[in-house]
């Protein structure tokens, strides 16, 4: 599973040069205008760029000048994401960085970098894809490649067919091709999904994968290519060889990052929008304001043959006397209704807190890559807040909630707290260095954790 571990942002709104380490469950606290929502908006922006393929993602903020640091349109925005991927074999550290601009109302991705630590780095800039092997990894595979080339003339002829660019090790280690594409993933996807495959032996002991500048090219007519190798490497003198995961690892990582962006789920819930009757659609994702809650929940209901167990569990604990049903209007719009002790309640009579819980519990069912809820405390009483926070902690989904509620702070383990502070217009995020010691210090002083935060003792 691919997990986001850290973010480094430059020049997005108040996030001038900001780093934040993330855990599975994160509670972001801070005063009004400290920059909490700017972090929320950052994830919205990434989804707009890489999933929605928005031609001008900055329209959401009324222009690039309102999204870039201090309205300095000459500055570029940069986002660096640090991931970890754990497989059965090992753990991989992955870094993806994207730099873009919206100056003059024209959105452009300027540069992207993808690094799989210990394996290779890819850079996509000005339609040039640069592929560089990490030296230690390349030295291992080159011994095998060079040995096979000396033994097999057909392999040497195959490689040299592309010209002198593949005549020695240094030219293999750093390779370049030109591809006209919007972004790195669009450049790679057609080439990774259907690569040219060359097996040097029937047993596939040596495999090379070709990333063509034009994927439809055949093996007899390639020059502008990158070769990614999966080759057998000796683990030790007494153990059998194993095959490196070069190409397959690259394909797996790019697919996972694309999926990560597509499954970002940000909620800034608007109860008025949630209550509106909406046309029946095959909605599979919640919109930011929650306006698709009724259709998403209805589709979950149809798919599961009833309200999903996770939602029922939350509702039954908080509101044991209610039952959720659906109604369809004559013009094929759907809405959720509540039966409370057999009394039917239409949307206008349903409490805002119930709608908020329906939206959040539906979001948890969608298995997002990261679930972000802005101002979690709104419309919820303490018992409901405690239950929802417990659901976040136990869910498989990574989550961030923002709050300025002392109640939420006191319900949260100090290790899960992230404090947002703004100085000279710049937001900085920090975690409590020693949560256990901080808690003891406050307990000895006879004050709660939230009081310690409010009065600057954390």
C-alpha positions, -999 to +999 in steps of 0.1 A: +000+000+000+012+035-009+013+058+021+018+095+022+044+103+049+053+140+043+045+171+023+068+200+013+049+230-002+063+262-016+044+293-026+008+281-023-012+308-005+003+312+030+024+280+027+055+299+016+080+271+025+062+246+046+068+210+056+044+187+074+049+151+085+017+130+084+005+100+103-025+078+097-048+101+117-040+138+119-059+166+137-048+200+125-054+228+150-049+265+149-064+299+152-086+315+125-066+324+095-036+304+106-035+284+073-053+252+082-077+255+052-048+263+029-035+227+035-070+214+027-071+235-005-037+221-015-052+186-018-081+200-038-056+216-062-037+183-067-069+165-075-080+193-099-046+190-117-040+153-119-075+138-119-100+163-131-073+176-156-087+211-151-075+235-178-074+263-152-075+249-116-069+283-101-104+295-112-116+280-079-096+308-061-106+335-086-073+334-103-036+324-099-029+357-080-051+345-051-034+310-050+002+320-052+022+333-022+017+370-015+000+374-049+034+372-066+024+358-100+060+355-111+065+328-084+059+291-092+041+268-069+059+236-060+046+205-041+068+176-030+051+144-018+070+118+001+055+083-001+063+048+012+054+016-005+055-017+013+053-049-006+059-085+005+095-082-006+106-048+008+098-012+014+104+016-011+107+053-005+092+074-033+093+111-039+071+130-064+075+167-070+055+189-093+061+226-101+035+247-120+023+282-127-009+300-137+006+333-147-015+352-172-044+329-167-025+300-184-020+269-163+012+250-171+031+222-154+067+233-156+086+204-141+079+170-125+103+146-108+096+110-097+123+092-077+122+057-064+150+057-039+177+032-047+164+025-083+160+055-106+148+091-111+126+105-138+124+142-147+098+156-172+104+191-183+098+210-216+086+177-231+119+159-223+117+128-202+150+121-185+156+087-169+186+082-146+195+050-128+208+052-092+245+044-095+246+015-070+215-002-086+229+004-121+263-010-113+245-043-102+224-047-133+251-035-157+274-064-148+247-087-160+238-067-191+274-064-202+280-101-196+250-110-217+260-086-245+294-103-247+279-137-249+250-129-272+254-111-305+217-109-310+213-089-278+242-065-288+226-060-323+192-054-307+205-027-284+228-010-309+199-009-334+189+023-317+222+039-326+253+048-307+233+061-278+235+027-262+271+019-269+284+021-233+274+020-197+272+058-191+247+061-220+225+034-205+226+050-170+212+083-182+187+083-210+165+109-226+135+110-250+112+137-262+075+133-256+048+160-261+025+156-232+007+176-205+023+158-175+046+130-166+019+104-160+002+111-194+037+107-210+043+074-193+009+057-192+006+045-228+042+034-228+039+015-195+006-002-203+017-017-236+056-017-238+077-033-263+090-065-247+123-082-256+131-116-240+167-126-245+160-162-235+128-184-236+131-186-198+129-147-196+161-145-177+168-111-192+140-087-200+143-051-213+114-027-217+113+001-242+096+035-235+093+049-270+089+086-278+061+072-301+046+040-285+033+026-318+069+022-331+081-014-336+114-029-326+128-025-362+124+012-361+133+027-328+158+054-319+143+077-294+138+052-265+145+046-229+153+011-219+142-001-184+157-035-174+145-063-152+175-086-150+187-114-127+210-103-099+230-125-076+219-121-040+250-138-026+274-165-037+253-192-020+218-181-031+200-182-064+196-151-085+165-129-082+151-105-108+151-068-102+118-050-103+128-021-124+101-018-150+073-034-130+082-012-100+080+019-121+046+008-135+032-001-101+044+032-086+030+054-113-004+036-112-005+040-075+003+077-076-024+083-102-049+064-080-038+084-050-047+117-067-080+103-080-091+091-045-083+124-026-116+132-008-120+167+007-151+177+026-161+213+033-197+204+040-226+227+033-257+213+049-280+233+027-265+217-004-267+182+012-304+186+018-312+195-018-331+169-039-307+158-067-312+138-099-304+101-098-269+095-111-243+068-107-223+091-084-194+073-069-176+102-052-186+129-028-182+165-040-165+189-016-197+206-004-214+172+002-241+180-024-238+144-038-244+127-004-279+116-013-269+100-047-236+084-033-255+070-003-283+058-026-259+040-049-241+024-019-276+013-008-283-003-041-248-019-043-249-034-008-286-043-008-291-019+021-274+008+041-237-003+045-229-018+078-203+008+087-229+036+084-256+016+103-231+010+131-224+047+135-260+058+133-273+031+157-248+041+183-257+078+181-293+077+171-307+042+179-343+054+173-339+064+136-338+045+103-327+059+069-349+054+039-350+069+004-377+085-017-378+092-054-398+121-069-418+119-101-390+137-119-364+111-108-347+129-080-336+111-048-334+122-012-328+105+021-355+106+047-355+096+083-380+074+102-379+083+138-401+060+159-421+054+127-425+091+122-413+101+087-391+132+085-384+149+052-351+167+046-363+201+060-370+184+093-338+164+097-311+178+120-280+192+104-258+169+125-275+138+111-268+150+076-232+157+085-228+122+100-244+107+069-219+125+047-188+116+067-198+080+072-205+077+035-170+091+028-155+065+051-172+038+030-155+051-002-120+040+008-103+072-003-065+075-004-068+104+021-100+119+037-098+155+047-127+171+067-126+209+073-140+221+107-151+187+119-168+201+149-195+221+131-231+208+138-219+179+160-223+175+197-194+160+218-207+124+218-211+124+180-176+140+176-161+113+198-177+086+178-167+101+144-131+106+156-130+069+168-141+059+133-113+079+117-087+063+140-099+027+133-104+032+095-079+020+070-081+054+053-055+081+061-073+112+074-068+149+083-094+169+102-091+206+109-106+222+140-103+251+164-125+234+190-110+227+224-134+197+227-117+180+197-083+188+210-090+172+244-104+141+226-072+137+205-040+119+214-013+145+216+008+126+191-019+130+165-020+168+168-005+192+143-004+229+153-007+255+126+009+289+133+013+320+111+041+344+115+048+374+092+021+359+068+037+325+066+021+293+079+043+268+097+031+234+110+046+216+140+040+186+161+044+184+198+080+172+204+073+151+235+035+145+238+038+124+270+059+150+288+036+178+276+005+160+289+021+154+323+033+190+325-003+203+319-018+177+342+006+188+370-005+224+364-042+214+366-051+224+331-065+205+301-046+200+268-068+224+250-062+251+276-025+245+272-029+251+234-051+281+238-028+298+262+004+290+243+019+263+266+023+236+240 
